[in-house]
Structure formats: C-alpha cells, structure tokens
C-alpha cells in the first residue's frame, strides 16, 4: 500500500478529488491532509472521508520537525501539494527527495514563482493575451515552481477570455489529470 499526504491551504477541491480517486484503490490511499489554515475548507472535505487532518502554524512548519514526524508516523510515500501556498522548507524536501509534487495552474516556466498562484496566474495569462495555458505537475525543490516537470497539458484561450473562464478550464484539467499522474508516480 502506497500512502499519500496532501498539503492544501484553502478550498481543497483538488484534495477532495484526489481522495475520491483513491478511495477504493487497494494499492494507494490518501492517509493524511495537512494545512496551514485552520479555516480552510479542505478540513471539512477531509473529515467527510475520515481522513486525519494536521493543522500547523508558520513556526511549526519552518523551525520544528513536527510535520516530518507526522509524515513518518503515517508512513507517507508521496507528498502532494494541492493549493498549498507556502514554500516547502529544505528539511522536508531532504526527508522526501523526489517524493513531493505540486500542481501549478499554468504552463511553467511561464507564470510561476512567488506570488503566482490561483487568480493571480489567470489574470497574468489574460493580461498577456496568451493563446494557451494549462497545468504543470512538477517535483518540489527549494524554489517556487522550479522542480523538474513531470506532466503538462494545455487548453486554448479565446481572444478576450476572462480570467474566471480560464480558471474554470484549468480546474477541469486539474481534476482530470492530477490523480492519474499521482497514480503513475506511485507505480513507478
């Protein structure tokens, strides 16, 4: 059995989608959800499926090793960032080398880096009048959106399309592809 931990900071729709995808899988399972936001909707989403949740603050995340201890306790094989907004500290990356992945709502290396998340990305894509955007699933390293790319897929953007419309299209790509890519990584 391969065990997954999901880090999320907000709504958690990707987290719930991943939980549902692996719900009846005999080989892979989401074991733990971790968040830095005590008011995140992802907490209720996880509890709906009886997935344990760990809430931590900035000090606990960056200067203490309680997060890694929790991951080890749950025997986590893969860490998945699904809308997690903080830069992952090097001690966690070193504890899980090439076993932490992230999804980004653009075609990296474009529109990545600090401050480039959610609607900020879609607004930037719209402002630049891009003809396409998409998602990138990549390994996590010590920099925002800088790890080796595992998967990309794209959508066409119509002229004058709003950031909200772009976001909706990207969301569909995330839900269709993220669990499948996670499963492939766990099989490799």
N, C-alpha and C positions, 0 to 999 in steps of 0.2 A: 504494500500500500504506500503510495506517494502522498505526502501531506503538504497542503498549500496554506500559506498565511497571506491574507490580503490586508494591505495598508490603504486606508481611504480617509479623506478629510471632510467629506461633505455628504452629498445626496446618496451616493452608494448604488446607483442603478447598475453600473458595471459590476460591482461586487456581488449584488444580488443575482445578476445574470450568470456570473461565474459559479456562484453557489448552486444555482438551479442546474446548470450544465453538468456538474459533477455529483449531484445529489444521489443518483442511483448507480454510480460508477463503482465497481468493485475494486478498481485499481488506484483511483485518485479521489481525494476528498479535501474540501476546504475545512481545516481544523480550527482556524483562529482568524479573527478580524481585529486589527489594531488601528486606533485612531488617536489623533492629537486634538480632537474637537469633541468635548463632552456633549455638545448639542447636535452632532452630526446625525443625519437621518440614517446613515449606514448602520448605526447601532440597532435601531428598530428592525431594519432589514435582516441583520444577522440573527437577532433574537427570534425572529419569526421562524427561523430554521434551526433553532437551538445551537447556534454557533457561538462559542465563547467570545467575548469582546474584552480587549485590554485598552484602557484609556490612559494616555501618558501626557505629561507636560514637556515643555522645551528642555528644562534642566534634566529630567529623567532620560530624555531621548539623546541628548548630546553629551552628557557628562557621567552618566551612570550606565551600567551594563544590564539593567533590568530587562530591556527589550530583547537582547540576545538571549538572556537566561530564559525568558518566556518562550522564545522560538525553539530553544534547545529542549525545554520541558515538553513541548508539543511535538518534538521530533520532526520539525519542519524541513521539507526537502526543497521547496521553492517559495520564494517571497515574491508577491505580485503587488506592484503599486498601481492602484486603480483610482486616480484622482487624489493622490497624496501630494500635498503641496510643499513639504519640507525637503531640503537636501539631505540625503541619507549620509550619516557620518561614516568615516572610513572604518571604524571598528566593526560596524555591521557588515560593510562591504567585504572586509577581510574575513569575517566569520562565514560569509556566504558567497565565496567567489564564483562569479558567473552563474549564480543561482538567485539573482534578484533581477526582475524585469519590470519595465514600465511601459505604459501606453501613452503616446503623445498625439494630440488631435491635429497634426499637420505632417507634411512630408519633410522630415528632417533631412538635411541640416537647416532648411528654411524654418523660420518662426519657432525656434527653440531657445532655450536659455532661461535665465532668471526672469520672472515676471510674465513669461509666455505660457499661459495656461487658460483653459476654458474660453470665455468670450473674448479675452484679450487676443488670443490666437486668431479667432474667426474674424474679429474686427480688422486685424492687421492684414489678413488674407484678402478681405473685401476691399480695404483701402488700397492695396497694391494691385487691384483688378486682376488677380490671378485667374487663370482659366481652369486650374485644378487645385485640389487639396486632397487630404486623405489622412490616414493614420500611420503611425510608425510604432512598432513594438521593438524595444531595444533593451540590451543589458544596461544595468545601472553601474555607474562609476562615481567618482568623487565630484563630478561636474554635472550641472543640469543638462539633460538631454544629449549627452555626449557619448554614451556607450555604444558598442557595436550594434548595428541594426540587424534584427532577426527577421523582420517582416514589414512590408509596406504595401498598401493598396490605396487606390485613389478614386475620387469622384470628379465629374466635370462640374464646373461652376458656370452658370449662365450669366451673361452680362447684366450687371446691376443687381445681382442676387444679394439678399440681405445676410448679415452675419448670423441671424437666427435661422434662416433657411440652410445656410452652410452647416451650422451646428447640428441641425436635425439630421442632415445627410451623414455627417461624420458619426453621429451617435449610432445610426443604423450599422455603419461599418464596424464600429467598436463591438457592438453586441454580436454581430455575425462572426467576427474573426478572432477576437481576443481569447475566448475559451478554447477554440480549435488550436490556436498557436500554443497556448499553455499546455494542452494535452500532448502536442507533438514534442515540446521541450521535455515533458515528463517521461516520454517514451524513449528519448534519445540517451 
